[in-house]
Amino acid sequence: MGRDPLPLGELEQIILLAVLQCGDDAYGVTVQEELARHTTRRVASGAIYMTLDRLEKKGFLTSRLSEPTAERGGRAKRCYKVTKPALVSLKHSRLALISLWDGLELAD
């Protein structure tokens, strides 16, 4: 019997989903742009980088340094990729939310 997936906070969920949306080009700036594109929530870049770091420490992300680029003054980007345990936790969170919403009708 397997362990239950680790729970995810709301910010962790939306950042993981933004990393998935970004594909191979997921780094702090693109994650922030993806969040702006899909949500009305403003997330400070510091909060994004702290959450990316926390998710990597939890094993939900892996990272690598890109090749240095001229537009970044010769600096590399830290690019992120979602791991299988993160996908399991995201799916578990999604199912829990769907179950909780089932049968609810909220008044306008």
C-alpha positions as CSV (number, residue, x, y, z in Angstrom):
1,M,0.0,0.0,0.0
2,G,1.4,3.4,-1.0
3,R,1.7,6.5,1.1
4,D,-0.8,9.3,0.7
5,P,0.5,12.2,-1.4
6,L,1.9,15.2,0.4
7,P,-0.7,18.0,0.6
8,L,-0.2,21.1,-1.4
9,G,-1.0,24.7,-0.5
10,E,-2.9,26.9,-3.0
11,L,0.2,28.8,-4.0
12,E,2.2,25.6,-4.4
13,Q,-0.6,24.2,-6.6
14,I,-0.8,27.2,-8.9
15,I,3.0,27.5,-9.2
16,L,3.3,23.8,-10.1
17,L,0.5,24.2,-12.7
18,A,2.3,27.3,-14.1
19,V,5.5,25.3,-14.4
20,L,3.6,22.6,-16.3
21,Q,2.1,25.3,-18.6
22,C,5.6,26.7,-19.3
23,G,7.1,23.4,-20.4
24,D,10.9,23.4,-20.8
25,D,11.1,27.1,-20.4
26,A,9.9,27.3,-16.8
27,Y,11.9,29.7,-14.7
28,G,10.8,32.4,-12.2
29,V,9.9,35.1,-14.8
30,T,7.9,32.7,-17.1
31,V,6.1,31.3,-14.1
32,Q,5.1,34.8,-13.0
33,E,3.9,35.6,-16.5
34,E,1.9,32.4,-16.6
35,L,0.3,33.2,-13.3
36,A,-0.6,36.7,-14.6
37,R,-2.1,35.1,-17.7
38,H,-4.3,32.6,-15.9
39,T,-5.2,34.2,-12.6
40,T,-6.1,37.6,-11.2
41,R,-3.8,37.0,-8.3
42,R,-0.6,39.1,-8.0
43,V,2.3,37.1,-6.7
44,A,5.5,38.9,-5.8
45,S,8.6,37.5,-7.5
46,G,10.2,36.8,-4.1
47,A,7.2,34.6,-3.2
48,I,7.5,32.7,-6.5
49,Y,11.2,32.0,-6.0
50,M,10.7,31.0,-2.4
51,T,8.0,28.6,-3.4
52,L,10.0,27.2,-6.3
53,D,12.8,26.5,-3.8
54,R,10.5,24.9,-1.3
55,L,8.9,22.7,-3.9
56,E,12.3,21.6,-5.1
57,K,13.3,20.7,-1.5
58,K,10.0,18.7,-1.1
59,G,10.9,16.7,-4.3
60,F,8.1,18.2,-6.4
61,L,10.5,20.0,-8.8
62,T,13.9,19.4,-10.2
63,S,16.0,22.2,-11.6
64,R,18.9,22.8,-14.0
65,L,20.9,25.8,-15.1
66,S,20.4,26.9,-18.7
67,E,23.1,28.1,-20.9
68,P,24.1,31.8,-20.2
69,T,22.3,34.2,-22.4
70,A,23.3,37.7,-23.7
71,E,19.9,39.2,-22.7
72,R,20.6,38.2,-19.1
73,G,24.1,39.7,-19.1
74,G,25.7,36.3,-19.5
75,R,23.9,34.7,-16.6
76,A,22.1,31.4,-16.7
77,K,18.5,30.8,-15.8
78,R,17.4,28.1,-13.3
79,C,14.8,26.1,-15.2
80,Y,12.3,23.8,-13.4
81,K,10.5,20.6,-14.2
82,V,7.6,19.0,-12.3
83,T,8.3,15.5,-10.8
84,K,6.0,12.5,-10.7
85,P,5.3,12.9,-6.9
86,A,4.1,16.5,-7.7
87,L,1.8,15.2,-10.4
88,V,0.3,12.7,-8.0
89,S,-0.2,15.4,-5.4
90,L,-1.8,17.7,-7.9
91,K,-4.2,15.0,-9.1
92,H,-5.1,14.2,-5.5
93,S,-5.7,17.9,-4.7
94,R,-7.8,18.3,-7.8
95,L,-10.0,15.2,-7.0
96,A,-10.4,16.5,-3.4
97,L,-11.6,19.9,-4.6
98,I,-14.0,18.4,-7.2
99,S,-15.4,16.1,-4.4
100,L,-15.9,19.1,-2.1
101,W,-17.6,21.2,-4.8
102,D,-19.9,18.3,-5.8
103,G,-23.5,19.3,-5.1
104,L,-22.8,22.9,-4.0
105,E,-24.5,25.8,-5.7
106,L,-23.3,29.1,-4.6
107,A,-25.5,32.1,-4.9
108,D,-24.3,35.1,-6.9
